[in-house]
């Protein structure tokens, strides 16, 4: 077995020989990853397998995924690297398969601990009440079984699911993360995805009455393959397409993002196609409408000091924007080029609305997709 390359050694090599810019924030994170790395490859203290993992958080493009992937790539203990959406898909599938099992979540944690020593999760972000309710017990059980968790997120643990319904059900997950992981903020002040690189255009502004620019892109990418306009099936739903081949899919925004699809459906799409084209993308912003006052039936006649709660009214675009973000995230994580034709320039797609925070990550990823280096395997030359 060859000697493992530690995170510190890999980072020094990237800076000194591969032309990467030194980032003090990244350096601090690497020190925590390096300590975790050496602890994993050393003897267990007193036979206890439990040790702190690392939680990397900060704005988009600060190198979180790049650092985590470098850590994972050189591990010489059983490890698994997943996008958080993929991890939750596994959890829900195993829940269904093990229905009726006593203490189901501890059983899942034990199963995972028998397969891996380290679990690396990218883009931990919780906006689903069902996920929020089960994560507290599941994470605690994973830590108890000695699974070391290393993950990335755009939010500090205490900010996760901040405005979610029944957030108290998620508090055990936050407590488990803060108790069993070193929380490290990365904010070096620069988005590394925007570092100069050779441009490769994958975004166009559509002009009314003119042929779509994506027609020529589709012809080039699908050259030599049979093509079809037959719908595809996602999540047991028929989705209309502009054109498709064995590896290339071209859809309109309304047909893909305005349908009742979930993140798991975009995972299935990425399993099938290696290039995705999306035309007809509208301006996605929506002015934030006034909040609604929500009352119980017993106090619905008038506003009272006790019992009133305010909830934002959603714009008509919000569900579609969430699916668009999920599509961008899945394509980025799988290194699948996403070609877009939109009504407005990229930085005008979403400038105002409740989803501005998660959209910043999607925008940064779309910007990196305009570089030639995008599409290569993670850890070769791509960098978050």
C-alpha positions in Angstrom: 0.0 0.0 0.0 1.4 3.4 -1.0 1.8 6.1 1.7 -1.3 8.3 2.1 -0.9 11.9 1.0 -2.1 14.1 3.9 -4.3 17.1 3.3 -1.4 19.5 4.3 0.9 17.8 1.9 -1.7 17.9 -0.9 -2.4 21.6 -0.2 1.3 22.6 -0.3 1.6 20.7 -3.6 -1.4 22.6 -5.0 0.0 26.0 -4.0 3.7 25.4 -4.7 3.5 23.3 -7.9 0.0 23.5 -9.4 -0.4 27.3 -9.3 -3.2 27.5 -6.7 -3.4 30.8 -4.8 -2.7 30.5 -1.0 -5.7 31.2 1.0 -5.4 31.7 4.8 -8.9 30.6 5.4 -8.3 27.3 3.5 -5.1 26.8 5.3 -6.9 26.8 8.7 -9.4 24.3 7.4 -6.7 22.1 6.0 -5.1 21.9 9.5 -8.3 20.5 10.9 -8.7 18.1 8.0 -5.1 17.0 8.5 -5.6 16.3 12.2 -8.6 14.2 11.3 -6.8 12.4 8.6 -3.9 11.4 10.8 -6.2 10.3 13.6 -8.1 8.1 11.2 -4.8 6.4 10.1 -3.5 6.0 13.6 -4.4 3.5 16.3 -7.7 4.0 18.1 -7.2 5.5 21.6 -8.4 3.0 24.2 -10.3 1.1 21.5 -12.7 4.1 21.0 -13.4 4.6 17.3 -15.1 8.0 17.9 -13.3 11.1 16.9 -14.2 14.6 15.7 -15.2 15.1 12.1 -15.0 18.4 10.3 -17.8 20.7 9.2 -16.7 23.2 6.5 -19.0 26.1 5.9 -18.9 29.5 4.2 -20.0 31.4 1.1 -19.9 29.9 -2.4 -16.6 29.2 -4.1 -14.3 29.3 -1.1 -12.9 25.8 -1.7 -15.0 23.7 0.6 -15.8 20.9 -1.9 -12.2 21.0 -3.3 -10.7 20.5 0.2 -13.1 17.8 1.2 -12.6 15.9 -2.1 -8.8 16.1 -1.6 -9.2 14.7 1.9 -11.4 11.9 0.7 -9.3 11.0 -2.3 -6.2 10.0 -0.2 -8.0 8.2 2.6 -6.9 4.6 3.2 -9.8 3.6 5.4 -13.3 2.7 4.0 -14.9 5.9 3.0 -17.8 7.2 0.9 -18.3 10.6 -0.7 -21.9 11.7 -1.6 -23.9 14.8 -2.3 -26.3 15.4 0.6 -29.3 14.8 -1.7 -27.9 11.3 -2.6 -27.3 10.5 1.0 -30.9 11.4 1.9 -32.1 9.2 -1.1 -30.2 6.3 0.4 -31.7 7.0 3.9 -35.3 7.1 2.5 -34.8 4.0 0.4 -33.4 2.0 3.4 -36.2 3.2 5.6 -38.7 1.8 3.1 -36.8 -1.5 2.7 -36.4 -1.9 6.5 -39.9 -0.9 7.4 -41.0 -2.7 10.5 -37.5 -2.8 11.9 -37.3 -1.9 15.6 -35.1 1.2 16.2 -34.8 1.8 12.5 -32.4 4.8 12.6 -29.9 3.2 14.9 -30.1 0.2 12.6 -29.3 2.4 9.6 -26.4 4.0 11.5 -25.0 0.5 12.4 -25.3 -0.6 8.8 -23.4 2.4 7.6 -20.7 2.0 10.2 -20.1 -1.6 9.0 -19.5 -0.3 5.5 -17.5 2.9 6.0 -15.3 4.6 8.5 -15.7 8.1 7.0 -18.7 9.7 5.3 -18.1 12.8 3.3 -21.2 14.8 2.5 -21.3 17.8 0.1 -23.7 20.7 0.3 -25.6 19.9 3.6 -28.7 22.0 3.3 -32.0 21.2 5.0 -35.4 22.5 3.8 -37.6 19.5 4.2 -39.5 18.8 7.5 -39.2 15.1 7.1 -35.5 15.2 6.7 -35.2 17.7 9.6 -37.1 15.3 11.9 -35.0 12.2 11.3 -31.5 13.8 11.0 -31.1 14.5 14.7 -31.5 10.8 15.8 -29.7 9.5 12.7 -26.6 11.7 13.1 -26.3 11.0 16.8 -26.5 7.2 16.1 -23.9 7.5 13.4 -21.5 9.3 15.7 -22.2 6.7 18.5 -21.2 4.0 16.0 -17.9 5.6 15.2 -18.7 7.1 11.7 -16.6 10.1 11.2 -18.5 12.8 9.2 -16.8 15.4 7.0 -19.2 17.8 5.2 -19.6 21.1 3.5 -22.3 23.6 3.7 -23.1 27.3 2.9 -24.5 27.7 6.4 -23.1 27.4 9.9 -24.8 24.6 11.9 -26.9 27.0 13.9 -28.3 28.5 10.7 -29.5 25.2 9.2 -33.3 25.0 8.7 -33.4 28.5 10.4 -36.9 29.4 9.3 -38.2 25.8 9.0 -41.5 24.6 10.3 -41.2 22.7 13.7 -37.5 23.6 13.8 -37.3 22.3 17.4 -37.4 18.8 15.9 -34.1 19.6 14.1 -32.2 21.0 17.1 -30.8 17.6 18.1 -29.1 17.4 14.7 -27.5 20.8 15.3 -26.4 19.7 18.8 -24.9 16.5 17.4 -23.0 18.3 14.7 -21.5 20.9 17.2 -20.6 18.2 19.7 -19.0 15.7 17.3 -17.5 17.9 14.6 -14.9 20.7 14.3 -16.9 23.6 12.8 -14.6 25.7 10.5 -15.7 28.8 8.6 -14.1 29.4 5.1 -14.4 33.0 3.9 -11.2 34.0 2.3 -12.9 36.9 0.5 -12.7 35.5 -3.0 -14.7 33.1 -5.1 -12.2 30.6 -6.5 -14.6 29.4 -9.1 -14.1 32.8 -10.9 -10.4 32.4 -11.3 -9.3 33.0 -14.9 -9.6 30.1 -17.2 -10.3 29.4 -20.8 -13.9 30.3 -21.6 -16.4 27.8 -22.9 -19.7 29.4 -23.6 -22.7 27.5 -22.1 -25.2 30.4 -21.7 -27.1 32.5 -24.2 -29.8 35.1 -24.1 -32.7 34.1 -26.3 -34.2 36.5 -28.8 -37.9 36.4 -29.6 -38.6 35.2 -33.1 -35.1 33.9 -33.6 -34.0 30.2 -33.7 -32.7 28.8 -30.5 -28.9 28.8 -30.1 -29.2 25.4 -28.4 -30.2 23.8 -31.7 -26.7 23.9 -33.0 -25.3 22.9 -29.6 -27.6 19.8 -29.5 -26.6 18.8 -33.1 -22.9 19.1 -32.1 -23.1 17.2 -28.9 -25.4 14.4 -30.2 -23.5 14.0 -33.5 -23.7 10.4 -34.7 -26.4 9.4 -32.3 -30.1 8.7 -33.1 -32.3 11.5 -31.9 -35.9 11.7 -30.8 -38.6 14.1 -29.6 -40.4 11.4 -27.6 -41.0 12.4 -23.9 -38.9 11.0 -21.1 -40.2 9.6 -17.9 -39.1 11.1 -14.5 -40.7 10.2 -11.3 -43.5 8.4 -13.1 -44.3 11.6 -15.0 -44.0 12.1 -18.7 -41.7 15.1 -19.5 -41.8 16.8 -22.9 -38.5 17.3 -24.6 -37.3 19.5 -27.5 -34.9 16.8 -28.6 -32.9 14.0 -27.0 -30.3 11.4 -27.9 -28.7 8.7 -25.8 -26.5 11.1 -23.9 -27.9 14.6 -24.5 -31.2 16.0 -23.3 -32.8 19.3 -24.4 -35.9 20.5 -22.5 -37.7 23.8 -22.0 -37.8 25.3 -18.5 -41.5 25.0 -18.1 -41.5 21.3 -19.1 -38.7 20.4 -16.6 -38.8 22.9 -13.8 -42.5 23.7 -13.5 -43.4 20.1 -13.2 -43.9 18.4 -9.7 -40.4 16.9 -9.7 -38.0 16.4 -6.7 -34.3 16.4 -6.3 -34.3 12.6 -6.6 -35.8 12.9 -10.1 -32.9 15.1 -11.1 -30.5 12.5 -9.8 -32.2 10.0 -12.1 -31.8 12.4 -15.0 -28.1 12.8 -14.3 -27.8 9.0 -14.2 -29.0 8.9 -17.8 -27.6 12.0 -19.6 -24.1 13.4 -19.8 -25.2 16.9 -21.2 -28.3 18.9 -20.4 -29.7 21.8 -22.4 -32.5 24.0 -21.0 -34.1 26.7 -23.1 -36.9 29.2 -22.3 -35.5 30.1 -18.8 -37.5 33.2 -17.7 -36.5 36.0 -15.3 -36.8 34.1 -12.1 -37.0 36.9 -9.6 -40.2 37.8 -7.8 -40.9 40.7 -5.6 -41.4 39.5 -2.0 -45.2 39.9 -1.3 -46.4 40.9 2.1 -46.5 38.3 4.7 -49.7 36.7 5.7 -51.0 36.6 9.3 -51.9 33.0 10.2 -54.4 32.4 13.0 -56.1 29.4 14.5 -59.9 28.9 14.0 -60.6 30.2 17.5 -59.0 33.6 16.9 -59.5 34.0 13.2 -61.9 37.0 13.5 -59.3 39.5 14.6 -55.6 39.9 15.2 -54.5 39.1 18.8 -51.1 39.5 20.5 -50.9 35.8 21.3 -51.2 33.1 18.6 -50.5 35.2 15.5 -47.7 34.0 13.2 -46.5 35.5 10.0 -45.6 33.4 7.0 -44.3 34.6 3.6 -46.6 34.3 0.6 -44.7 32.4 -2.1 -44.5 33.8 -5.6 -45.6 31.7 -8.5 -42.0 31.1 -9.5 -40.7 29.8 -6.2 -41.3 26.0 -6.8 -39.8 26.2 -10.3 -36.8 28.1 -8.9 -36.2 25.5 -6.3 -36.2 22.8 -9.0 -33.9 24.9 -11.1 -31.4 25.2 -8.2 -31.7 21.4 -7.6 -30.9 20.8 -11.3 -27.9 23.1 -11.3 -26.6 21.5 -8.1 -27.0 18.0 -9.5 -25.3 18.8 -12.8 -22.4 20.6 -10.9 -21.9 17.7 -8.5 -21.8 15.2 -11.3 -19.7 17.4 -13.6 -22.5 17.4 -16.2 -22.3 20.5 -18.4 -25.6 22.5 -18.3 -26.3 24.7 -21.4 -28.9 27.5 -20.9 -30.8 29.9 -23.0 -32.6 32.5 -20.9 -34.6 35.6 -21.2 -32.0 37.8 -19.3 -28.3 37.8 -18.5 -27.1 35.3 -15.9 -26.6 37.9 -13.2 -30.2 39.1 -13.7 -31.9 35.7 -13.4 -32.7 36.1 -9.7 -32.0 39.4 -8.0 -34.8 39.6 -5.5 -36.8 37.0 -3.6 -36.9 34.5 -0.7 -34.6 32.1 -2.5 -31.7 34.6 -3.0 -29.4 32.8 -0.6 -29.5 29.4 -2.2 -29.5 31.0 -5.6 -26.2 32.6 -5.0 -24.6 29.1 -4.9 -26.4 28.2 -8.2 -25.2 31.4 -9.8 -21.6 30.8 -8.8 -21.8 27.2 -10.2 -23.3 28.5 -13.5 -20.5 30.9 -13.8 -17.9 28.2 -13.4 -19.7 26.2 -16.1 -18.7 28.9 -18.5 -15.1 27.7 -18.3 -13.5 25.0 -20.3 -12.2 23.3 -17.1 -15.7 22.4 -16.1 -16.8 18.9 -16.9 -13.5 17.2 -15.9 -13.7 14.7 -13.0 -13.7 16.1 -9.5 -10.2 16.5 -8.0 -8.4 16.7 -11.4 -8.5 20.4 -12.0 -11.9 21.6 -10.9 -12.1 23.5 -7.7 -15.0 24.7 -5.6 
